[in-house]
Amino acid sequence: MWFVSLMSFLTGLVPGRPQVSLSAADPSSTLRAVHAAGGTDTVPDQMSWAQTVVLSVVQGLTEFLPVSSSGHLRIVSSLLFGQDAGASFTAVVQLGTEAAVLVYFARDILRIARGWFRGIVDRSKRGLDYRMGWMVIIGTIPVGIIGYLGKDLIRDNLRNLWITAAMLVLFSFVFIAAEKWGNKKRSFDELTMRDAVLMGLAQCLALIPGVSRSGGTISAGLFLGLDREVAARFSFLLAIPAVLASGLFSLPDAFAPDAGQAASAAQLAVGTGIAFVVGYASIAWLLRFVSTHSFSWFAAYRIPVGLAVMGLLAAGVLQP
């Protein structure tokens, strides 16, 4: 599939991992060697409480902004704590931010759910909410399939900071292009299944740290002519099934991940709670912001951050 091929290409740009010579004479050195080479036969480091709190705040602040929460978690974790917390921790604390979406859009979600079930039972009641239910379901399928097929690349290889920094810079120009060429006139009532499919495909790009889930889907919506706030609202609704499934699927791995650090049940619970509170505030702010401001403002933030990370990597301050 095209996305898996893209991920394989990106990981091919990353310098190869060191080879490991395993020796039964010294098991501890063997485990350290396997860990250094990215192996899975080692006990992962335990996250600290400071790391849990800081990364959960970062998750809440950046999940809904088109700046890439996974990219920021990767950068902040390496810059402040010296190592990557891992994709499993990210996926689990995303449950907090998705809970914020469920609460913030509770009325919309319940209305769409009722309309969908009524339309299933009675054809005469198949209105906008019925269609919206199907649009969310159909739009979620691409990221579900590709996320499952590429889960090993996503959790390990694609979390290279060179890739994250490059995507922060390069995808910013997609925001600028979407703002320039999208007419931004279509309302919520004018959403179609074609919009859902194309925005769902754009959501797949968010599996690459540095792209941004909301950035990909909102940009696609703008290219399709949707109003900024409409594109943002549908982007949030579209993310709910995918992120909930990802978080629940990754929950066992967060305690003993193949890559990254392990977190305790208490840390995951507190982190999810923090992400919920901060995420709720972020949703409210973003919807107010996009009603009067261009998404190009986020490009003006992402490009310097991406270039700064590249500089830190080149200087050896950060390790890929």
C-alpha positions in Angstrom: 0.0 0.0 0.0 1.1 3.5 -0.7 1.4 4.6 2.9 3.4 1.6 4.0 5.7 2.2 1.1 6.1 5.8 2.1 7.0 4.8 5.7 9.5 2.2 4.5 11.1 4.9 2.3 11.3 7.3 5.2 12.9 4.7 7.5 15.4 4.0 4.8 16.7 7.5 5.1 17.6 6.9 8.8 21.1 5.7 9.4 21.3 2.0 10.1 21.2 0.6 13.6 24.3 -0.9 15.2 24.8 -4.7 14.9 24.9 -6.7 18.1 27.1 -9.5 19.0 25.4 -11.5 21.7 27.4 -13.4 24.3 26.0 -15.7 27.0 29.0 -15.0 29.2 27.6 -11.6 30.3 23.8 -11.4 30.2 23.6 -7.9 31.5 25.9 -6.6 28.7 23.9 -8.6 26.2 20.7 -6.9 27.3 22.4 -3.4 27.1 23.6 -4.2 23.6 20.2 -5.4 22.5 18.6 -2.2 24.0 21.2 0.0 22.2 20.4 -1.7 18.9 16.7 -1.2 19.4 16.0 -4.8 20.4 13.0 -5.9 22.5 14.7 -8.4 24.8 15.3 -5.9 27.6 13.5 -4.5 30.5 12.4 -0.9 29.5 13.3 2.1 31.7 10.5 3.4 34.0 9.2 6.9 33.4 9.6 9.4 36.2 6.7 11.3 37.6 8.1 14.6 36.3 8.3 13.2 32.8 4.7 11.9 33.1 3.4 15.3 34.1 5.4 17.3 31.6 4.6 15.0 28.6 0.9 14.9 29.6 0.7 18.7 29.6 2.4 18.7 26.2 0.0 16.1 24.9 -3.0 18.1 26.0 -1.7 21.4 24.6 -0.7 20.0 21.2 -3.1 17.1 20.4 -5.7 19.4 18.7 -3.4 22.1 17.4 -1.9 21.4 14.0 1.6 21.2 15.3 1.9 17.4 15.9 1.5 16.1 19.4 3.5 13.0 18.7 6.3 15.1 17.3 6.3 17.4 20.3 6.3 14.5 22.7 9.2 13.0 21.0 11.2 16.3 21.0 10.4 17.3 24.6 11.0 13.8 25.9 14.5 13.7 24.3 15.4 17.3 25.1 14.4 17.4 28.7 14.7 13.7 29.7 17.2 12.3 27.4 15.1 9.5 25.8 11.9 8.8 24.0 8.9 7.9 26.1 7.6 5.7 23.3 4.6 5.5 21.1 2.6 3.3 23.5 2.6 6.0 26.2 1.6 8.6 23.7 -1.3 6.4 22.5 -2.6 5.9 26.0 -2.5 9.5 27.2 -4.3 10.4 24.0 -7.3 8.7 25.6 -7.4 11.8 27.9 -7.5 14.2 25.0 -10.1 12.2 23.2 -12.2 12.1 26.4 -12.0 15.9 26.2 -13.5 15.7 22.6 -16.2 13.4 23.8 -17.2 15.9 26.5 -16.8 19.0 24.4 -18.8 17.6 21.5 -21.2 15.5 23.6 -24.3 17.0 22.2 -23.1 16.7 18.6 -22.0 13.1 19.2 -25.3 12.0 20.8 -27.3 13.7 18.1 -25.3 12.0 15.3 -25.5 8.6 17.1 -29.2 8.9 17.5 -29.7 10.0 13.9 -27.5 7.2 12.7 -29.4 4.5 14.6 -32.8 6.0 13.6 -31.7 6.0 10.0 -30.7 2.3 10.2 -34.2 1.4 11.5 -36.3 3.9 9.5 -35.2 5.0 5.9 -37.5 8.0 6.2 -35.3 9.5 9.0 -32.0 9.4 7.1 -31.0 13.0 7.4 -27.7 14.9 7.9 -26.9 13.1 11.2 -27.4 9.7 9.6 -25.0 10.6 6.8 -22.6 12.2 9.3 -22.4 8.9 11.3 -21.5 7.0 8.1 -19.0 9.6 7.2 -17.1 9.2 10.5 -17.2 5.4 10.2 -16.0 5.3 6.5 -13.5 8.1 7.1 -11.9 6.1 10.0 -11.3 2.9 7.9 -8.1 4.0 6.1 -6.2 5.0 9.3 -7.4 1.8 11.0 -6.0 -0.4 8.3 -2.8 1.4 7.7 -2.2 1.9 11.4 -2.5 -1.8 12.0 -0.3 -2.8 9.1 2.4 -0.3 9.9 2.3 -0.4 13.7 5.9 -1.6 14.1 7.2 1.2 11.9 5.1 3.7 13.7 6.2 2.6 17.2 9.9 2.5 16.4 11.5 3.5 13.1 9.3 6.5 12.3 10.0 8.1 15.7 13.4 9.3 14.4 13.9 13.0 15.2 15.2 13.8 11.8 11.9 12.6 10.3 10.0 14.5 12.9 11.9 17.8 12.2 11.6 17.4 8.5 7.8 16.8 8.6 7.4 19.8 10.9 9.0 22.0 8.2 7.7 20.4 5.0 4.1 19.9 6.0 3.9 23.6 7.1 3.8 24.5 3.4 0.7 22.3 3.0 -1.0 24.5 5.6 0.0 27.6 3.6 -1.2 26.1 0.3 -4.5 25.0 1.8 -5.1 28.5 3.1 -4.2 30.1 -0.2 -6.2 27.8 -2.6 -9.1 26.6 -0.4 -12.1 28.8 -0.9 -13.4 28.1 2.7 -17.1 28.6 1.9 -18.7 25.2 2.4 -20.8 24.7 5.6 -21.3 21.7 7.9 -24.5 20.8 6.0 -22.5 20.5 2.8 -20.1 17.7 4.0 -20.2 14.7 1.7 -18.9 11.1 1.8 -16.1 12.2 -0.6 -15.0 14.8 1.9 -14.9 12.1 4.6 -12.9 9.6 2.5 -10.3 12.2 1.5 -10.0 13.6 5.0 -9.7 10.1 6.3 -6.9 9.4 3.9 -5.2 12.6 5.1 -5.5 11.4 8.7 -3.2 8.5 7.8 -0.3 11.0 7.3 -0.6 11.8 11.1 0.9 8.3 11.8 4.2 10.0 10.9 5.4 12.2 13.8 5.7 15.8 12.8 2.7 15.9 10.4 -0.2 16.4 12.8 -3.5 14.6 12.8 -5.6 17.8 12.9 -3.1 19.5 10.5 -3.6 16.8 7.9 -7.3 16.5 8.1 -8.0 20.2 8.4 -5.7 21.0 5.5 -7.6 18.4 3.4 -10.9 20.0 4.4 -9.6 23.5 3.4 -8.5 22.1 0.0 -12.0 20.7 -0.4 -13.5 24.2 0.2 -14.7 23.7 3.8 -14.9 26.6 6.2 -12.0 26.5 8.7 -14.3 25.9 11.7 -16.2 23.2 9.8 -13.0 21.5 8.8 -11.7 21.6 12.4 -15.0 20.3 13.9 -15.2 17.4 11.5 -11.5 16.7 12.0 -12.1 16.2 15.8 -15.1 14.0 15.2 -13.1 11.9 12.6 -10.3 11.4 15.1 -12.4 9.9 17.9 -12.8 6.2 16.7 -9.2 6.0 15.5 -7.6 7.5 18.7 -9.8 5.6 21.1 -9.0 2.3 19.3 -5.3 3.1 19.2 -5.2 4.0 22.9 -7.0 0.9 24.0 -4.9 -1.3 21.7 -1.7 0.2 23.1 -2.7 0.0 26.8 -1.0 -3.4 27.5 2.2 -2.2 25.7 2.5 1.0 27.8 3.3 -1.2 30.8 6.0 -3.2 29.0 6.7 -1.5 25.6 8.8 -3.0 22.9 10.3 0.5 22.3 10.4 3.4 24.7 9.8 3.6 28.4 7.3 1.8 30.7 4.7 3.7 32.8 2.9 2.5 35.9 -0.9 2.3 36.0 -0.9 5.4 38.3 1.2 7.3 35.9 -1.0 6.5 33.0 -4.1 7.4 35.0 -2.7 10.8 36.1 -1.3 11.5 32.7 -4.6 10.8 31.0 -6.4 13.1 33.5 -3.9 15.9 32.9 -4.2 15.5 29.1 -8.0 15.6 29.4 -8.1 19.0 31.3 -5.5 20.7 29.2 -7.0 19.2 26.0 -10.4 20.5 26.7 -9.1 24.0 27.1 -7.1 23.6 23.8 -10.2 22.6 21.9 -12.1 25.7 23.1 -9.2 28.0 22.2 -8.6 26.5 18.8 -12.2 26.8 17.6 -12.2 30.4 18.7 -8.9 31.0 17.0 -9.7 29.4 13.6 -12.9 31.4 13.3 -10.9 34.6 12.7 -7.3 33.5 12.0 -5.4 31.6 9.3 -3.8 28.2 9.8 -0.7 29.7 8.3 0.1 31.1 11.8 0.8 27.5 12.9 3.2 27.1 9.9 5.1 30.2 11.3 5.6 28.3 14.5 6.3 24.8 13.1 9.1 25.8 10.6 11.4 27.5 13.2 10.8 24.6 15.6 11.7 22.0 13.0 14.8 23.9 11.9 15.8 24.3 15.6 15.5 20.6 16.1 17.6 19.9 13.0 20.3 22.3 14.4 20.3 20.5 17.8 20.6 17.1 16.0 23.5 18.4 13.9 25.2 19.8 16.9 24.9 16.5 18.8 22.7 18.0 21.6 19.9 15.7 20.6 20.2 12.1 19.4 17.9 10.9 16.6 
